[in-house]
Structure formats: C-alpha cells, structure tokens
C-alpha cells in the first residue's frame, strides 16, 4: 500500500486514488517526499538537469505550505541531513 500511495498528496490532488491526509499512511507520506526530492535532484534524467538541494527544499517547503506535503516531515527530512550523503 505504501508504494501505491507514494504519488498521493495530502490535499487529495495526487494519484492513483486521490487520497487525502487522513487516508495516506505515514510511510507513504515519507515516500512521497523522498520521491519528489529525488525527481528534482536526480542527475540521471535526460530531459532535465539536476536541481541543487537548496532549490529542491524550497519546492518541498512550497508544496508543504500549499497543503500537498506534510510540513513536519519535510522539516525533519531537511534537518536530518541524510540527503547530503
């Protein structure tokens, strides 16, 4: 269920089921943030250049402010520093 839900957003605008905040498992919320970050920063995309982490976090924070991502989880991911490895 976690993998299926990793494109769901808290405001219900994601896919494939259009789930909302209370319907999305915590683990899927985490995967969604990681998936968006990876899509923004990945260097192996032939159709776009990799984005610097600082810009990617600006976008994640904007998405959280819009109600799409969990603000506390975005902050925890940023503060963890694991993305620097």
N, C-alpha and C positions, 0 to 999 in steps of 0.2 A: 504494500500500500504506500510505502514511503516513496519509492521510485515513481509510482504512478502519479503521485501528488506533487512532484517537485517543480511543476510549472504552474501551480496554483498560487494565487495572490490573496492576501487577507481580505481585500475588498470585493472578492468574487469575480474579478476580471481575468483570472487565469484559465488554464485548460488542463485536462480534458473535461472536468466535471463542473467547473465554475464554483468550486467550494469557497466558503467564507471562513473567517477567522476561527470560529469555534469548531469547524469541521475538519480543519487541517491539523494533522498530528505535529507535535513539536519537532520530531525528527525530519519531517517533510519541510517544515519551515526553515530548518537549518540547511537542508539540502538545496532549497530554493536560493538562499543567499549565496551559498558556495557556487552554485551553477551560474548565477548571474555574474558573480565576481570572475569566475573562470572564463566565461564568454567575453567579458570586457578586457581581460588582461592576457589571454592566450596569444602566444606568438605564432601558433601554427595555423592560423586562419588565413586562407589565401585571398579572401575578399576584404580583409581589413587589417590594419596594423594594430599591434598590441597597445593597450592604453596603460599609462603609468598607474600604479596603485593608488596614488593620491586622487586622481581623477575618478577612478573606479569607485572609491569610497564616497566621493561627492555624489555620484549617481546612486549608490546604495542608500545613502542618507536621504537623498531627494525622494527615492521610492518609499522609504520608511515614512517620511513626512506626508506623503500622499496616501498613506494607509495600505500600501501594497506589501510591504515587508515589516517584520517585527522589529521595532526600533531598538529594543533591549538586546536582541540577538545580533543585530548589525553592530551595535556598540561593543558587545562582547567579542565579536569576531575581530573588529578593528583593534581593540585593546589587547587581544591575545598575542598579536604579533606573529602568529603561525603562518600567515600569508607571506612573511618575509623570507621564509626558508626556501 
